[in-house]
């Protein structure tokens, strides 16, 4: 019987602390690189899967005709276009990934104006009290949530609304634990630790709204799952959706094949059931008014 590889938990925790506090990764650069890479198939693997949730949020937001609107972390432009169709007005979509914006312009250039920029830097350049609606779908955690929301409040007109939907901090907790176990076998091969700021649940989002004197009109937590037939398929799907953005750069390129092979094995060991492996995305959402 093959002996399972030994896991070095103390070394792994020391390595994690070193990368978190002493040698932080260029998270924004790695995330942008990930989204540029997956942009061609993003709508198939992610937008379509989460389509109903995004549509539901925009319907609840209920933008009015001729509203001036901004869609932050717009990706391939799906939410931007939904808002544009409701307002009959050009929506500004903002994203840092040129690959994603290339797809957005192919799909929705007739309805939207897509701009490549960091969302926080873009907001800082906008006039105060100048916009009716600001949405941010599936990307707030890649920035600085409270600082972004503070800028959103400044930019919104009195009575203007903000809508957020995003993965929660615990969105892929089972998969993240498997990745920890994988690197615990070879802690030294962990080269980049992604430091994101996803919120744990909608309660925290409501607290942020309240701190900024924004009135919450809608708040929700939820989850959505899919099933794959192998650990390798789970990893491939995660890498194609952006949900694991930056993770493919966690190790050096020469170690990537070994790491991902073992990662797939551990996912199967921990989560394979009779119908396959279930991958669950947990999310939060909220709408508030100035």
Secondary structure, 3 states (H helix, E strand, C coil): CCCCCCCCHHHHHHHHHHHHHHCCCCHHHHHHHHHHHHHHHHHHHHHCCCHHHHHHHHHHHCCCCCCCEEEECCCCCHHHHHHHHHHCCCEEEEECCHHHHHHHHHHHCCCEEEEECCHHHHHHCCCCCCEEEEEEECCHHHCCHHHHHHHHHHHEEEEEEEEEEEECCCCCHHHHHHHHHHHHCCHHHCCCCCCCCCCCCHHHHHHHHHHCCCEEEEEEEEEEEEEECCHHHHHHHHHHHCCCCCHHHCCCHHHHHHHHHHHHHHHHHHHCECCEEEEEEEEEEEEEEC
